[in-house]
Amino acid sequence: MMTQQQPQPQPQQQQPPPSPHGNNNHYHLFTGSTSNGSIKSMTMKGSSSSSSSSSGGTPKKSDVSPRVKLQMEKHERELDQAILKWGPDHPAVAKVLGTLGLLNQHMTKNTNKAITYHEEAIRILRKSIDANVDGGTALETLKEQLAVALTDLALIHEQTADFQHALDEYTEARQILQSINRNKSDPRFMSSDFGVDRISRAMK
């Protein structure tokens, strides 16, 4: 009489350790975004955001190359590290925010996220300048960084036909650069100066 062979128990697949945030994707401290591209929340200025935009500012996943995605994740990790090391209002944080703003502005074409990053960088730089707390960075350099951030934001507003905001930002950037003796041969001054000229003509 043949004995019936018992099925062998299958070994259980080892699960990765749980994330403190309740999932196993890389979680970004500042924006609440995960590595799969979703946006959980926007903590900046108490605003909220989703992974899609009615204004067409968010590209489809297929439109973002793996190389660009890796760059984004790298700078998001740098932002996490800067916030943990220096706190959320340090100029070092503003620098990484500016980089993320440019990546979203020019590489992923995510206008909404680019604006949010640039605006938060500007807020931090204004606060640092007003308090004269620069973490070892010269005050003149902070003003220069603020002018560049304003120019980057102005370009987005110009491209989206938000001309009044663009004019205000280009004008302020130019005034800041003039106050630290940047002359007309300085590329940063030229960017803001030409921006003022373009917007002034567009608004006539």
matplotlib code that plots the C-alpha trace (Angstrom):
import matplotlib.pyplot as plt

x = [0.0, 1.5, 1.7, 0.5, 3.4, 2.7, 3.4, 6.5, 5.8, 7.0, 9.6, 8.2, 9.5, 11.4, 9.8, 11.8, 11.7, 8.8, 9.4, 8.8, 6.5, 4.3, 5.6, 8.9, 9.4, 12.0, 10.1, 11.0, 10.9, 10.2, 7.6, 6.2, 6.9, 7.9, 10.2, 7.4, 6.5, 3.4, 3.1, 1.6, 1.5, 3.2, 4.2, 5.7, 3.5, 0.8, -0.2, -1.3, -0.7, -1.4, 0.6, -1.4, -2.0, -5.0, -2.6, -0.6, 2.5, 3.1, 4.6, 3.6, 6.0, 7.0, 8.1, 10.8, 13.9, 15.6, 18.6, 16.5, 14.6, 17.9, 19.0, 15.7, 16.0, 19.7, 18.8, 15.7, 18.0, 20.4, 17.5, 16.6, 20.1, 20.4, 17.2, 18.3, 21.7, 20.9, 17.2, 14.5, 15.4, 19.1, 20.6, 22.0, 18.4, 17.6, 20.4, 19.1, 15.6, 16.8, 18.4, 15.2, 13.3, 15.5, 15.2, 11.4, 11.4, 13.7, 13.9, 10.6, 8.5, 6.6, 5.7, 3.8, 6.5, 9.2, 7.3, 6.9, 10.6, 11.7, 9.2, 10.4, 14.0, 13.2, 11.4, 14.4, 16.8, 14.7, 14.6, 18.3, 19.0, 16.6, 17.9, 21.5, 21.9, 23.9, 25.5, 29.0, 27.9, 28.6, 25.5, 26.4, 26.3, 22.9, 21.6, 23.1, 21.4, 18.1, 18.4, 19.0, 16.1, 13.8, 15.0, 14.3, 10.8, 10.2, 11.1, 8.4, 5.8, 6.9, 6.5, 3.1, 2.1, 1.8, 3.5, 2.8, 4.5, 7.3, 7.9, 7.9, 10.4, 12.7, 12.7, 13.5, 16.3, 17.8, 17.5, 19.2, 22.1, 22.5, 22.7, 25.7, 27.4, 26.8, 27.2, 25.7, 28.3, 27.3, 25.3, 22.9, 22.3, 21.7, 19.2, 17.1, 17.5, 16.6, 13.6, 12.3, 12.7, 10.8, 8.0, 7.6, 7.2, 4.8, 2.6, 2.2]
y = [0.0, 3.3, 6.1, 9.5, 12.0, 15.1, 18.4, 20.2, 23.6, 26.5, 28.7, 32.1, 35.0, 37.4, 40.8, 44.0, 45.8, 48.2, 51.9, 54.3, 56.2, 53.1, 52.1, 50.9, 53.6, 56.3, 59.0, 62.6, 64.6, 68.0, 67.3, 64.0, 62.4, 58.8, 57.2, 55.8, 59.4, 60.0, 63.1, 62.5, 66.1, 69.5, 70.8, 74.0, 77.0, 74.5, 73.8, 70.5, 68.9, 65.7, 63.7, 65.3, 68.9, 70.5, 73.1, 70.4, 71.0, 67.4, 65.1, 61.5, 58.9, 57.8, 61.3, 61.3, 59.4, 57.1, 59.4, 62.4, 60.4, 59.3, 63.0, 64.0, 61.2, 62.1, 65.8, 64.9, 62.8, 65.8, 67.9, 65.5, 65.5, 69.3, 69.7, 67.1, 68.7, 72.4, 72.8, 73.7, 77.5, 77.3, 78.7, 75.2, 74.0, 76.9, 75.9, 72.3, 73.6, 75.8, 72.8, 70.8, 73.8, 73.9, 70.2, 70.3, 73.5, 72.4, 68.6, 67.2, 70.3, 70.1, 73.8, 73.5, 71.7, 74.0, 77.1, 75.6, 74.8, 78.2, 80.0, 78.1, 78.8, 82.5, 82.5, 80.9, 83.4, 86.4, 85.2, 84.6, 88.0, 89.8, 88.1, 88.3, 84.7, 83.2, 80.2, 81.3, 82.4, 86.1, 88.3, 89.4, 85.8, 85.3, 88.4, 87.1, 83.7, 85.4, 87.4, 84.2, 82.4, 85.3, 85.3, 81.5, 82.0, 85.0, 82.9, 80.4, 83.1, 84.7, 81.3, 80.9, 84.4, 85.6, 88.8, 90.9, 88.4, 88.0, 91.7, 92.1, 89.3, 90.4, 93.9, 92.9, 90.7, 93.5, 95.9, 93.4, 92.9, 96.6, 97.0, 94.6, 96.4, 93.8, 95.7, 95.2, 92.7, 90.3, 87.5, 87.4, 91.1, 90.7, 88.0, 90.1, 93.3, 91.6, 90.0, 93.4, 94.7, 91.7, 91.8, 95.5, 95.2, 92.3, 94.2, 97.2]
z = [0.0, -1.1, 1.5, 0.3, 0.2, 2.3, 0.5, 1.7, 3.4, 1.2, 2.9, 3.8, 1.8, 4.0, 4.1, 4.4, 7.7, 8.0, 7.3, 10.2, 7.8, 7.2, 3.8, 2.3, -0.3, 0.2, 2.0, 1.5, 4.8, 3.3, 0.6, 1.9, -1.5, -2.0, -4.5, -6.6, -7.6, -5.5, -3.4, 0.0, 1.2, 0.8, 4.2, 2.9, 3.7, 4.9, 1.3, -0.1, -3.5, -5.4, -8.0, -10.8, -11.8, -13.5, -15.1, -16.8, -14.7, -13.8, -16.4, -16.8, -15.3, -18.8, -19.7, -16.9, -17.8, -15.3, -15.2, -14.3, -11.7, -10.1, -10.0, -8.3, -5.7, -5.0, -4.4, -2.3, -0.1, 0.1, 1.2, 3.9, 5.2, 5.1, 7.1, 9.7, 10.0, 9.9, 10.4, 7.9, 7.6, 6.9, 3.7, 2.9, 2.7, 0.3, -2.0, -2.4, -2.8, -5.6, -7.3, -7.0, -8.4, -11.5, -12.0, -11.9, -14.0, -16.8, -16.7, -15.6, -16.6, -13.3, -13.0, -9.8, -7.9, -9.3, -8.1, -4.6, -4.3, -5.5, -3.3, -0.2, -1.1, -1.4, 2.0, 3.7, 2.1, 3.0, 6.6, 6.7, 5.3, 7.6, 10.7, 9.4, 10.4, 7.6, 9.0, 7.9, 4.5, 3.6, 3.6, 0.1, -1.1, 0.4, -1.4, -4.6, -4.1, -3.4, -6.6, -8.6, -7.0, -7.8, -11.4, -11.7, -10.3, -12.6, -15.6, -14.7, -14.3, -17.6, -19.4, -17.9, -18.8, -15.2, -16.2, -13.1, -10.8, -13.3, -13.5, -9.7, -9.3, -12.1, -10.7, -7.2, -8.4, -10.4, -7.4, -5.1, -7.5, -7.9, -4.1, -4.0, -6.9, -9.6, -12.9, -16.3, -17.4, -14.6, -16.2, -13.2, -13.5, -17.3, -16.7, -14.4, -16.5, -19.8, -18.0, -16.8, -20.4, -21.9, -19.5, -19.7, -23.5, -23.2, -20.9, -23.1]

ax = plt.figure().add_subplot(projection="3d")
ax.plot(x, y, z, "-o")
ax.set_aspect("equal")
plt.show()
